């Protein structure tokens, strides 16, 4: 009974901390909405020009195949100096250049080239422009002049529209869950330090283990409640993206991840003396966890050393499991590897964090 009173006390104390409460409401609503709608990983209305030295029907027909939804054709250039001008002034993401005798070489079977000059200062747009334009040109030439031996019909599973909003909404949600699992338990402990209540805990009959567990469990419950709210309101209604799996499976996986992440939070609480240090250490630990999780950068694209270090990030396994449930619709029980590793890391991290906190109290 006394333990339930401790949990109640911690939750009420969090609700009375207006700063943290408002920050949590913002993070699980507006922040997720802005990330899903403000960061678009698809190409839209990319401005481009064409330098047509052939002035043939084929070259003009090819330019007309660039769909207006993805591209914004601004017109034809007259010479090379204009190519440099539009790219240097950022008036175009790319320029398509047709060589002389382009149509005649194609019809006669001779080799010819179409040049794509891309503005590398706009990294994301330039990469997408190059990929989209290359695909359009190859498809046009293959369909117009040659009969393909193999017909490729791509089908996209789990995200048929290839919308980046789906990925960004869940990616930001997982980031906010991790942030608050690191921040809230540590804040609850350090606030007791600032108020001088730690000494009272030491001389009280309350065991330090129960004190630490009450902080971790109560803040874990708070994060789970905000997670459920974000799934049912922010993701489903405010952002408007699908949730393919079971909400209970997602929350169960999050509860296991909570066990691992709060261990790191106890370490933060052990070495911090005030809230400023808590916030600084939270960011210091959060950034490597995010980078090594594969949430922002594919792990296979990292240097080999970072790939080895990524196995230490609990967020890596949480991301794999959460995306499998939310986007692919898998059951949590099919994620035995992720559950096992998170439980193993949780035992180690929570135990280590608690021991350090007891020694430094």
N, C-alpha and C positions, 0 to 999 in steps of 0.2 A: 504493500500500500504506500509506504514512504517513497518507493521508487516512482510510482505513478504521480505522486505529488511533485516530485522533482521534475518529471517530464512536463507536467502542467505548468510549473513555475518557469521553466526555460522557454516554453512556447509563448506564454504571456509576456515574458520579458522581451522576446523578439518582437512581438506585436507592438509593444510600447516604444521600441526603438524606431522612430519615424524615418530616420535616414536610411537604415537598412531595409525597412519595409517598402519604402517608395522605390528604392533602387531595385529590389526584387520584383516589384510589380512592373516597373519599366523594362527590366531585362527579359521577363517572360512574356511580354506583350509587344510593346513598341519596338524594342531592339530586334526581336525575331522578325517582325513585319518589315522593318527597314532593310534588314539583311536579305530577306527573300525577294523584295521588290526593288531595292536600290542597287543590288549587285547582279547584273545580268551577264551570264557567261556565253550567251549566244550572239550572233552577229545581227545587227539591226540597222538598216538605213546607212550602211557604210558608203561614204562618198568616194567615187572613183571617176577617172577620166580614161579616155582611149586615145592613143596615137596611132592612127591608121595610115600606114604608108602604102597600103594596097588599094584602099577605097573600092573594095569589091563587094558583091552581094553576100558572099560567104562571111566576110569579116563583120559586116553590119548585122547579119542575121545572128552571128555568135554573140555580139554585144546585147542584142535584144533578148537573149536567153537568160540574162542575169536577172533574177526575180526582184521586183521592187521592194518586197518586204525585207530582204536582206541587204540589198544594194541600192544606192542612190546615184544613178548615172548623171554626171554633171556636164558632159559634152565631150567634144573632140579637141585635141591639142594639135598644134601646127608643127612644132619642132621640139628638139631635145631640151632646149633651155626652159621651155614651159613645163616640162616634166620635173626638172629640178625646182622650179618655182612653186608648183602646187604642193610638192612633197615637203619642201623646206618651210613653207608657210602653214603647214598642217591643214591645207584645204582638201586634201585627199588622203585616204588610207592606202590607195594603190592606183597604179596606172597600167592598163593593158596595152601592149605595143605589138602591132602586127607588122611583119617585114614586107618589103616589096615582093610582088608576085606570089603572095600567100595562097590565093585561090588556085592559080595556075600550077604551082608546085604540088598542091594537094591532089588536084585532078590528074596530074601526070604521074603521081606516085613517088615523087621526089621528097626527101626529108626536108621539113621546115620546122620553124620554132615560133612559139608565141611567148613573148617576154612579159613577166609580171614584176613591176617595180613596186615594192611595198615599203611603206613608212614604218621603219623599225622603232621609231620613238614611241609609237603606240603599240606596245608589245602584244597585249591580248587581241586587239582588233586586227593587227597585222598578221598574226598567226592564223586567226580564223579566216581572214580575207584570202590569204594564200591557199588555205585548204579548200574553202568553198569554191573559189575561182578555178583552181586546178581541176576539181571534180566536174564542174560545169563544162569546162572546155573539153575535157576528155570524153564526157558523155555526148556532147554535141558532135564531135568529130567521129566518134564511133558510130553513132546512130545515123549520121548523114552520109558518110562515105564508105563505111565498112560494115559488113554483116557480122556481128559478134558470134564467136563459136560458143561462148558461155554467157548466159544471161544471169546477172547477179541481182537478187531481190533481197535487200537488207530488211530485217525486221528487228525492231527494238523492243525488248522485253522490259517490263516493270515501269518504264517511263517512256511511253510511246511517243509523246510529243517532244521528247528531249528537252524538257523545260528545266532550266537551271533553278527555278523557284523551288522545286521539290527538294533538290539537294541543299540549297542554301538555307531553307527553313529548318530542316532537321540538323544540318551542320551547326547552325547558330544555337539551336536548342541544346545540343550536346555540349557546346562550349559554355553556355550559361549554367548548365547543370554542374559541370566541372568547376567553374569559377565559384559557385556558391557552396559546393561541397568542401572546397578548400577554405573559403572565407568564413562561413557562418560558425562552424564548431570552434575554430580558432578564436573568432571574435567573442564567442560566449565565454571562453576560458579567460581571455585577456581582460575582458571587462571586469571579471571578478578580481583580477590582479590590480587593476586600476582603482577599484573601489575598496581594496584592502580586505576582501572577503576570503582570500586564500588562507590566511592565518586562522580564521574561524573554522574553515573546513579541516585544517590540520588537527586542531584540538577537539573537534567534534567526533562523535562516535561513527560518523559516516565514513565508510571506506573510500579511499581515493579512487579505487577502480570504479565504484558506483558513481562517484562524482563525474569522472571522465566519461563513463558510458552514458550518463544522463545527458551530458552536453552533446555527445555525438549522435545519440538516438533521436533526441528531440529536434535537432537541426536537420537530421536526415529525414524525419517526418515532414518538416517544413518544406524541404526541397522536393520530396515526393508529391506533396500537395500542389506546389507550384508547377511541377512537371505535368500532373494530371490536368491542371487548369490550362496550361499551354497547349496540350494536345487537343483538348476538347473545345477550347475557344480560339486561341491564337492560330494554331495550325489549321484547324478544320474550317473555321468560319472567317477569321480575320485575313489569313493568307489564302485560304481556299485550296489547299493541296490535299491529296488523298492520304489516307492511312490504311495500308493494306492488311496489317496484322491485327493482333488482339491487344487492346490497351492494357489488360492485366499482365500479359506476357512482357510488354514493354516496361511496366512498373516493377515487375519482379526482377527483371534484368537490372533496372536502375537501382533497386534496393541492394542487390549484390555489389554493384559498382560503388554504391554509397559506403559499403563496408571497407572497400579498398581505399577510396579517396579520403575518407575521414582520418585514416592513419597518417596521411601526409599532413592533414590539417592539425592533428595533435602535435606533430613535429614543429609546425609553424607556431603553435601556441606555446610550446616549450621554450623556444629561443626568442620569443617576442615579449617585450615589456609594456608595449602600448599599441594602440590601434594603428598608428602610422607604420610601425614595423610589421604588423600583420598584413597590411595592404601591400607593402613593398615586397615582402617575402612571397605573398600569394602570386603576384605578377611574376616574380623571379622563377617560381616553380611551375606556374601555369604555362608559360611560353614554351619551354622545352617539351612539356607533356603534349601540347598541341602539335608542335612540329613533328614529334616522333610518333604521333598517332596515325598518320596517313590521312587525317581529316582535311588538311590543307594541301599537302604535297604527297603524291603516290610514293609509298615506301620503296618500291622498286626503282624509282628515279633518284633516290638518295645515294650518297656515297656509301660504300660497303660498311664503314665503321658505324655510321648512323643507322644503317639497317640492323646491325647487331644490337645497338643500343635501344632500338624501338621495342624490343621484347620487354623492356623494363617499364614501358608506359602502360598503365592500366587503361588509359583512354583508347589505346589501339584496339583492345579486345571489346571494349564497350561500343566503339564506333562500328566494328564489324557486326556485332550482335544487334545493335539498335537499327542499323540500316537494313539488316536482313529481316527484322520484324516489321518495321515501318514501311519499307518500300517493296520488299519481296514477299511479305506475308508469311514468313516462316514462324514456326512455333518456338518458344524459348527452349523447349526440351530438345530441339534439334541442334542447339548451340552448346553442346556439352563441353567442348574445348574452351569456349569463351567463359562459361560459368566456372569451370574448374580452375582456370588460370586466375580469374578475378577473386575467387574464394582463397586461393593460395596466396595471392598478393595481399589480399585483405588481412589474412591472419598475420603475415609478416609485417606489413606496414602498420597496422593498428597496434600490434603488440610492441613493436619498436617505438612508435610514437608515444604510447602510454608509459613505457619504461623511462624514456627521456623526460617526459613531462613530470613524472614522479620524482626523478632525481633533481630536477631544476626548480621544483616548486618552493 
